[in-house]
């Protein structure tokens, strides 16, 4: 899955793929993704290509090559499951395996005047994804089956795994927390402040 909005400035959106058996979608620069299926996931549109099921990993390069001009990602190797990508302007990218919702027990943070999530991505630059420190105040809550209330925020599929620090915008914060999942379905992670002090 490739997030369409992240490549909207590309004149061409190509997808080159190979594995140990050889080239999979034609010679360089590969398949034109604008001719593939488009699907909407949680309000965002993606170009999608589905490979036949097999036990072999594959490797890909996204590129906007046209007449030997353009740019490309580095080799993206060892893909074995459904994967979501969001391109960055320098051809680096976020890569994830599905939505993940992070919950924080409301009672455990009752002494805080506000609850903020600071989060950063899984890219090499550790790019903040909910604003610079101290992040974004979270006010949305839900009630679980056990009756407890939780603050919650759902991250798009290309941010999985995601890294989070809960804080109150002041001196109180947890340690760095990382949560990931390994399927294309939604996942949930529950936290309580008392268990994750910095």
Secondary structure, DSSP 8 states (H G I E B T S, - for coil): -EEGGGGTT-S--EEEEEETTEESS-STT-EEGGGSEEEEETTEEEEE------S--EEEEEE--BTTBS-B---EEEE-S--EEEE-TTS-EEEESS-EEEEEETGGGTTSS--EEEEE-SSTT--BSS-STT-EE---EEE-TTS-EEEEEEE-GGG-SEEEEEE-SSS-BB--EEE---SSS-EEEEE-GGG-B-
